[in-house]
């Protein structure tokens, strides 16, 4: 059995949103603790980690207790960085591999860093016949979103291979569906992409989004 790849002193960005592998995330960065961090990551081509808050706020408040967050998150690589005005950076990031925190540290200026082990990528599992409508409906939804896209850079153009991959289809639905944050986190943490898609299919059926 191969040992998981590890990263030391990975900078973390706790948020009230889940980043899935291959997902796109737009961020506006203005806190001092993150401005220098994202510049360094962009210059080095290195990732930072997106983790979901369980306690605390995205923007740190004076005197507030330390943020709390989940142990499993997703590596984010910066695809585009702009500096529209002093003290503000806008980012377009893409999710890569999931990771599990093994040790975390809070630096004096407020930035969290962690030692992490990377989790295995989803196995490529073809979509079974009884779940094919999750893929066809997703393709229709993504096409509709592309028509409304105003050049934000977040439009998704799926390949046939992606639309036949349980993990990829499940992840895109998890990003789109208005489900509780904790449920999104649990779905992201699942190691079995087929089970993840089956659960997404149940949600689609209950909400009437997926055609029969």
Secondary structure as a PSIPRED ss2 file (coil, helix, strand):
# PSIPRED VFORMAT (PSIPRED V4.0)

   1 X C   1.000  0.000  0.000
   2 X C   1.000  0.000  0.000
   3 X C   1.000  0.000  0.000
   4 X C   1.000  0.000  0.000
   5 X C   1.000  0.000  0.000
   6 X E   0.000  0.000  1.000
   7 X E   0.000  0.000  1.000
   8 X E   0.000  0.000  1.000
   9 X E   0.000  0.000  1.000
  10 X E   0.000  0.000  1.000
  11 X E   0.000  0.000  1.000
  12 X E   0.000  0.000  1.000
  13 X E   0.000  0.000  1.000
  14 X E   0.000  0.000  1.000
  15 X E   0.000  0.000  1.000
  16 X C   1.000  0.000  0.000
  17 X C   1.000  0.000  0.000
  18 X C   1.000  0.000  0.000
  19 X C   1.000  0.000  0.000
  20 X C   1.000  0.000  0.000
  21 X C   1.000  0.000  0.000
  22 X C   1.000  0.000  0.000
  23 X C   1.000  0.000  0.000
  24 X E   0.000  0.000  1.000
  25 X E   0.000  0.000  1.000
  26 X E   0.000  0.000  1.000
  27 X E   0.000  0.000  1.000
  28 X E   0.000  0.000  1.000
  29 X E   0.000  0.000  1.000
  30 X C   1.000  0.000  0.000
  31 X C   1.000  0.000  0.000
  32 X H   0.000  1.000  0.000
  33 X H   0.000  1.000  0.000
  34 X H   0.000  1.000  0.000
  35 X H   0.000  1.000  0.000
  36 X H   0.000  1.000  0.000
  37 X H   0.000  1.000  0.000
  38 X H   0.000  1.000  0.000
  39 X H   0.000  1.000  0.000
  40 X H   0.000  1.000  0.000
  41 X H   0.000  1.000  0.000
  42 X H   0.000  1.000  0.000
  43 X H   0.000  1.000  0.000
  44 X H   0.000  1.000  0.000
  45 X C   1.000  0.000  0.000
  46 X C   1.000  0.000  0.000
  47 X C   1.000  0.000  0.000
  48 X E   0.000  0.000  1.000
  49 X E   0.000  0.000  1.000
  50 X E   0.000  0.000  1.000
  51 X E   0.000  0.000  1.000
  52 X E   0.000  0.000  1.000
  53 X E   0.000  0.000  1.000
  54 X E   0.000  0.000  1.000
  55 X E   0.000  0.000  1.000
  56 X C   1.000  0.000  0.000
  57 X C   1.000  0.000  0.000
  58 X C   1.000  0.000  0.000
  59 X C   1.000  0.000  0.000
  60 X C   1.000  0.000  0.000
  61 X C   1.000  0.000  0.000
  62 X C   1.000  0.000  0.000
  63 X C   1.000  0.000  0.000
  64 X C   1.000  0.000  0.000
  65 X C   1.000  0.000  0.000
  66 X C   1.000  0.000  0.000
  67 X C   1.000  0.000  0.000
  68 X E   0.000  0.000  1.000
  69 X E   0.000  0.000  1.000
  70 X C   1.000  0.000  0.000
  71 X C   1.000  0.000  0.000
  72 X E   0.000  0.000  1.000
  73 X E   0.000  0.000  1.000
  74 X E   0.000  0.000  1.000
  75 X E   0.000  0.000  1.000
  76 X E   0.000  0.000  1.000
  77 X E   0.000  0.000  1.000
  78 X E   0.000  0.000  1.000
  79 X E   0.000  0.000  1.000
  80 X E   0.000  0.000  1.000
  81 X E   0.000  0.000  1.000
  82 X E   0.000  0.000  1.000
  83 X E   0.000  0.000  1.000
  84 X E   0.000  0.000  1.000
  85 X E   0.000  0.000  1.000
  86 X C   1.000  0.000  0.000
  87 X C   1.000  0.000  0.000
  88 X E   0.000  0.000  1.000
  89 X E   0.000  0.000  1.000
  90 X E   0.000  0.000  1.000
  91 X E   0.000  0.000  1.000
  92 X E   0.000  0.000  1.000
  93 X E   0.000  0.000  1.000
  94 X E   0.000  0.000  1.000
  95 X E   0.000  0.000  1.000
  96 X E   0.000  0.000  1.000
  97 X E   0.000  0.000  1.000
  98 X E   0.000  0.000  1.000
  99 X E   0.000  0.000  1.000
 100 X E   0.000  0.000  1.000
 101 X E   0.000  0.000  1.000
 102 X E   0.000  0.000  1.000
 103 X E   0.000  0.000  1.000
 104 X E   0.000  0.000  1.000
 105 X E   0.000  0.000  1.000
 106 X E   0.000  0.000  1.000
 107 X C   1.000  0.000  0.000
 108 X C   1.000  0.000  0.000
 109 X C   1.000  0.000  0.000
 110 X C   1.000  0.000  0.000
 111 X C   1.000  0.000  0.000
 112 X E   0.000  0.000  1.000
 113 X E   0.000  0.000  1.000
 114 X E   0.000  0.000  1.000
 115 X E   0.000  0.000  1.000
 116 X E   0.000  0.000  1.000
 117 X E   0.000  0.000  1.000
 118 X E   0.000  0.000  1.000
 119 X C   1.000  0.000  0.000
 120 X C   1.000  0.000  0.000
 121 X C   1.000  0.000  0.000
 122 X C   1.000  0.000  0.000
 123 X C   1.000  0.000  0.000
 124 X C   1.000  0.000  0.000
 125 X C   1.000  0.000  0.000
 126 X E   0.000  0.000  1.000
 127 X C   1.000  0.000  0.000
 128 X C   1.000  0.000  0.000
 129 X H   0.000  1.000  0.000
 130 X H   0.000  1.000  0.000
 131 X H   0.000  1.000  0.000
 132 X H   0.000  1.000  0.000
 133 X H   0.000  1.000  0.000
 134 X H   0.000  1.000  0.000
 135 X H   0.000  1.000  0.000
 136 X H   0.000  1.000  0.000
 137 X H   0.000  1.000  0.000
 138 X H   0.000  1.000  0.000
 139 X H   0.000  1.000  0.000
 140 X H   0.000  1.000  0.000
 141 X H   0.000  1.000  0.000
 142 X H   0.000  1.000  0.000
 143 X H   0.000  1.000  0.000
 144 X H   0.000  1.000  0.000
 145 X H   0.000  1.000  0.000
 146 X H   0.000  1.000  0.000
 147 X H   0.000  1.000  0.000
 148 X H   0.000  1.000  0.000
 149 X C   1.000  0.000  0.000
 150 X C   1.000  0.000  0.000
 151 X C   1.000  0.000  0.000
 152 X C   1.000  0.000  0.000
 153 X C   1.000  0.000  0.000
 154 X C   1.000  0.000  0.000
 155 X C   1.000  0.000  0.000
 156 X C   1.000  0.000  0.000
 157 X C   1.000  0.000  0.000
 158 X C   1.000  0.000  0.000
 159 X C   1.000  0.000  0.000
 160 X C   1.000  0.000  0.000
 161 X C   1.000  0.000  0.000
 162 X H   0.000  1.000  0.000
 163 X H   0.000  1.000  0.000
 164 X H   0.000  1.000  0.000
 165 X E   0.000  0.000  1.000
 166 X H   0.000  1.000  0.000
 167 X H   0.000  1.000  0.000
 168 X H   0.000  1.000  0.000
 169 X H   0.000  1.000  0.000
 170 X H   0.000  1.000  0.000
 171 X H   0.000  1.000  0.000
 172 X H   0.000  1.000  0.000
 173 X H   0.000  1.000  0.000
 174 X H   0.000  1.000  0.000
 175 X H   0.000  1.000  0.000
 176 X H   0.000  1.000  0.000
 177 X C   1.000  0.000  0.000
 178 X C   1.000  0.000  0.000
 179 X C   1.000  0.000  0.000
 180 X C   1.000  0.000  0.000
 181 X H   0.000  1.000  0.000
 182 X H   0.000  1.000  0.000
 183 X H   0.000  1.000  0.000
 184 X H   0.000  1.000  0.000
 185 X H   0.000  1.000  0.000
 186 X H   0.000  1.000  0.000
 187 X H   0.000  1.000  0.000
 188 X H   0.000  1.000  0.000
 189 X H   0.000  1.000  0.000
 190 X C   1.000  0.000  0.000
 191 X C   1.000  0.000  0.000
 192 X C   1.000  0.000  0.000
 193 X H   0.000  1.000  0.000
 194 X H   0.000  1.000  0.000
 195 X H   0.000  1.000  0.000
 196 X H   0.000  1.000  0.000
 197 X H   0.000  1.000  0.000
 198 X H   0.000  1.000  0.000
 199 X H   0.000  1.000  0.000
 200 X H   0.000  1.000  0.000
 201 X H   0.000  1.000  0.000
 202 X H   0.000  1.000  0.000
 203 X H   0.000  1.000  0.000
 204 X H   0.000  1.000  0.000
 205 X H   0.000  1.000  0.000
 206 X H   0.000  1.000  0.000
 207 X H   0.000  1.000  0.000
 208 X C   1.000  0.000  0.000
 209 X C   1.000  0.000  0.000
 210 X C   1.000  0.000  0.000
 211 X C   1.000  0.000  0.000
 212 X C   1.000  0.000  0.000
